[in-house]
Amino acid sequence: MELVIKTSNDFDKLINSGSLCVVDLFATWCGPCRMLAPTIEAIAEKANGKYSVAKVDVDEVEEIAIRYGVNTIPTLLYIKDGVLLEKSVGLKTESQILNTIEKYI
């Protein structure tokens, strides 16, 4: 299940949890973000404790987008132990995202 992050404190706890975190930076008004949402949900369902999936609305928690220099959404961040491993901008397929996850778990 994906986690909706509402504060930067919650975000910091998640990314420092020790497991890989896939973070979807999105906005409710963003068409491509809405198109990516079902893919993110499917990936979250496949996690089985191997990684975490979180969603961050950049309009609600803007400081996270600023911290990672995100100017375009949707953006996916792959973070482990507080370290940004990879940043991916734009729509991605489920297999593309799962392939990236496999590199880091």
LOMAR-773492 format. One line per 8 residues: number of its first residue (from 1); their letters; for each residue x, y, z of N, C-alpha, C. Coordinates in steps of 0.2 Angstrom, whole numbers. Layout:
% LOMAR-773492
NUM) a) X:Y:Z:X:Y:Z:X:Y:Z  ...
This chain:
% LOMAR-773492
1) melvikts) 4:-6:0:0:0:0:4:6:0  2:11:-4:6:17:-4:4:22:2  9:26:4:8:30:9:8:37:7  3:41:9:3:48:7:6:52:12  12:56:10:16:60:15:13:67:15  11:69:22:8:76:23:13:81:26  19:78:28:24:83:31:31:81:30  35:86:30:42:84:28:45:80:34
9) ndfdklin) 43:80:40:45:76:45:43:68:44  37:67:42:35:60:40:39:58:34  41:62:29:45:61:23:52:58:26  55:62:30:62:61:33:62:54:37  57:53:40:56:46:44:56:41:39  52:41:34:52:36:29:58:35:25  61:40:23:67:39:18:73:37:22  73:38:29:79:35:33:77:29:37
17) sgslcvvd) 72:25:34:70:19:37:74:13:36  79:14:31:83:8:29:81:4:23  75:5:21:73:1:15:72:6:9  72:4:3:71:8:-3:65:11:-3  64:17:-4:58:21:-5:57:24:-12  51:22:-15:50:25:-21:45:31:-20  47:37:-21:42:43:-19:40:46:-26  33:46:-26:30:49:-32:28:56:-30
25) lfatwcgp) 31:61:-33:30:68:-32:25:70:-38  19:73:-36:13:74:-40:9:80:-38  4:82:-42:-1:87:-40:-7:84:-43  -13:86:-39:-19:84:-41:-22:86:-48  -19:92:-50:-21:95:-56:-17:93:-62  -12:89:-61:-8:87:-66:-10:80:-70  -12:81:-76:-14:75:-80:-10:69:-80  -3:70:-82:1:65:-82:2:61:-75
33) crmlapti) 1:65:-70:2:62:-63:-4:58:-62  -10:60:-64:-16:56:-64:-15:49:-68  -12:50:-74:-11:44:-78:-6:39:-74  -1:42:-71:4:37:-67:1:34:-61  -4:37:-58:-7:35:-52:-9:27:-51  -12:24:-56:-14:17:-56:-7:13:-56  -2:15:-60:4:12:-60:7:12:-53  7:17:-50:11:18:-43:7:13:-38
41) eaiaekan) 0:13:-39:-4:9:-34:-2:2:-36  -1:0:-42:1:-7:-43:8:-9:-41  12:-5:-41:19:-6:-39:19:-6:-31  15:-2:-28:14:-2:-21:12:-9:-18  7:-12:-22:4:-18:-20:9:-24:-21  14:-23:-25:19:-28:-26:25:-28:-22  25:-23:-17:31:-22:-13:32:-27:-8  27:-30:-5:28:-36:0:34:-35:5
49) gkysvakv) 35:-28:7:40:-27:12:47:-26:9  48:-27:3:54:-26:0:56:-19:-1  51:-14:-2:52:-7:-3:46:-4:-1  46:3:0:41:7:2:39:11:-4  32:13:-5:30:18:-10:26:23:-6  28:29:-8:25:35:-5:23:40:-11  18:44:-9:16:49:-14:16:56:-10  19:61:-13:19:68:-10:16:73:-15
57) dvdeveei) 11:76:-13:8:81:-17:12:88:-16  15:90:-21:20:95:-21:17:102:-19  10:102:-20:7:108:-18:6:109:-10  5:103:-7:4:102:0:11:102:4  16:99:1:23:98:4:28:101:0  28:107:-2:32:110:-7:39:109:-5  41:109:1:48:109:3:52:103:1  48:97:0:52:91:-3:54:92:-10
65) airygvnt) 49:95:-14:51:96:-21:57:101:-22  57:106:-17:62:111:-17:69:108:-16  68:103:-10:75:100:-8:78:96:-13  74:93:-18:76:88:-23:77:92:-30  75:98:-30:76:102:-36:71:99:-42  65:98:-39:60:95:-44:56:101:-47  56:102:-54:53:107:-57:47:104:-62  47:98:-63:43:95:-67:40:89:-64
73) iptllyik) 33:88:-65:30:82:-62:26:78:-67  25:72:-66:27:68:-61:35:67:-61  37:66:-55:44:64:-54:44:59:-49  48:54:-50:49:48:-45:56:49:-42  57:48:-36:63:48:-32:64:41:-29  70:38:-30:72:32:-27:77:34:-22  75:33:-16:79:35:-10:80:29:-5  86:28:-3:88:23:2:92:26:7
81) dgvlleks) 91:25:14:95:27:19:96:35:19  91:38:16:91:46:16:95:48:10  98:44:5:102:45:0:98:45:-7  97:50:-11:94:50:-17:98:45:-22  96:40:-24:99:35:-29:98:37:-36  92:39:-37:90:40:-44:83:45:-44  83:49:-49:77:53:-50:75:52:-57  68:51:-58:65:50:-65:59:54:-66
89) vglktesq) 60:58:-71:54:63:-73:50:61:-79  43:62:-78:39:60:-83:35:53:-82  31:52:-87:27:45:-86:32:39:-87  31:34:-83:35:28:-84:30:22:-84  32:17:-87:28:11:-87:30:7:-80  25:2:-79:26:-2:-73:33:-6:-73  34:-8:-79:40:-12:-80:47:-8:-79  46:-2:-82:52:3:-81:53:4:-74
97) ilntieky) 48:6:-70:49:7:-63:51:1:-59  48:-5:-60:50:-11:-57:58:-13:-58  60:-11:-64:67:-12:-66:72:-8:-62  70:-2:-61:74:3:-57:74:1:-50  68:-1:-47:68:-4:-41:72:-10:-40  72:-14:-44:77:-20:-44:84:-19:-43  86:-13:-46:93:-11:-46:95:-9:-39  91:-7:-35:92:-5:-28:90:-9:-22
105) i) 86:-14:-23:84:-18:-17:89:-25:-17
